[in-house]
Amino acid sequence: MAQAYPLPKWGVTMEEGTIVEWKVQPGEPVEVDQVIGQVETDKITVEFVSPAKGILTAHLVEVGETVACGVDIIVIADDEQDYEAYRASKGT
């Protein structure tokens, strides 16, 4: 099953983050704690790591876009079959 994951809150005062770079593209496998991208906050730039093992299915936020903490920013599928099912459901 494909699962969406939100932008984490890395500090008490953090309210939002801007995607600086995606290091893994949709369709590529990911491991737990693998760096997927970089997020800039009001104080630091931090690496966003994969919370799960699977296939990165989608970036829900584009590079340069700013979103609030808790907003879903990626989707990870369990395996190739789940990845294809997600893509089919989105018409991609």
C-alpha positions as CSV (number, residue, x, y, z in Angstrom):
1,M,0.0,0.0,0.0
2,A,1.2,3.5,-0.8
3,Q,1.6,5.8,2.2
4,A,1.9,9.6,2.3
5,Y,4.4,11.1,4.8
6,P,4.3,14.7,6.1
7,L,6.9,17.4,6.6
8,P,8.3,16.8,10.1
9,K,8.6,19.5,12.7
10,W,12.3,19.6,13.6
11,G,12.1,22.4,16.2
12,V,9.7,23.8,18.7
13,T,9.3,27.0,16.7
14,M,9.3,25.5,13.2
15,E,6.1,26.2,11.4
16,E,7.0,25.5,7.8
17,G,9.8,24.4,5.4
18,T,10.8,24.9,1.8
19,I,11.9,22.0,-0.3
20,V,15.4,22.8,-1.5
21,E,16.2,19.6,-3.4
22,W,14.9,16.1,-4.0
23,K,17.8,13.5,-4.1
24,V,15.5,10.6,-4.9
25,Q,13.1,10.6,-7.8
26,P,9.7,8.8,-8.2
27,G,10.2,5.2,-9.1
28,E,13.5,4.8,-7.2
29,P,13.8,2.5,-4.2
30,V,14.4,4.0,-0.8
31,E,15.7,2.5,2.5
32,V,14.7,3.7,6.0
33,D,16.8,6.7,7.0
34,Q,18.1,7.3,3.4
35,V,18.4,11.0,2.5
36,I,15.5,11.8,0.2
37,G,15.9,15.6,0.0
38,Q,16.8,18.8,1.8
39,V,14.4,21.2,3.5
40,E,15.1,24.8,4.5
41,T,13.5,26.1,7.6
42,D,13.7,29.7,9.1
43,K,16.9,28.6,10.9
44,I,18.6,25.7,9.2
45,T,18.7,23.5,6.1
46,V,18.1,19.9,7.1
47,E,18.1,16.5,5.3
48,F,14.8,14.8,5.0
49,V,15.2,11.1,5.4
50,S,12.9,8.2,4.4
51,P,10.6,7.1,7.2
52,A,10.0,3.7,5.4
53,K,11.5,1.2,3.0
54,G,9.9,0.9,-0.4
55,I,9.6,2.8,-3.7
56,L,9.3,6.6,-3.7
57,T,6.1,7.0,-5.5
58,A,5.5,10.8,-5.7
59,H,6.8,14.2,-4.6
60,L,3.7,16.0,-3.4
61,V,5.6,19.3,-3.1
62,E,7.9,20.8,-5.7
63,V,11.4,22.2,-5.2
64,G,11.0,25.8,-4.1
65,E,7.6,25.2,-2.6
66,T,7.0,26.1,1.1
67,V,4.6,24.1,3.2
68,A,3.5,23.9,6.8
69,C,4.7,21.2,9.1
70,G,2.4,18.2,9.0
71,V,1.5,18.6,5.3
72,D,2.2,15.4,3.2
73,I,5.2,15.9,1.0
74,I,6.0,12.4,-0.4
75,V,4.4,9.0,-1.0
76,I,6.2,5.7,-0.6
77,A,4.8,2.4,-1.8
78,D,5.6,-1.0,-0.2
79,D,6.7,-2.6,-3.5
80,E,6.6,-2.4,-7.3
81,Q,3.0,-3.6,-7.4
82,D,1.8,-0.9,-5.0
83,Y,3.8,1.7,-6.9
84,E,2.1,0.7,-10.2
85,A,-1.4,0.6,-8.5
86,Y,-0.8,4.2,-7.1
87,R,0.3,5.5,-10.5
88,A,-2.7,3.9,-12.2
89,S,-5.0,5.5,-9.6
90,K,-3.5,8.9,-10.3
91,G,-3.6,8.4,-14.1
92,T,0.2,8.7,-14.5
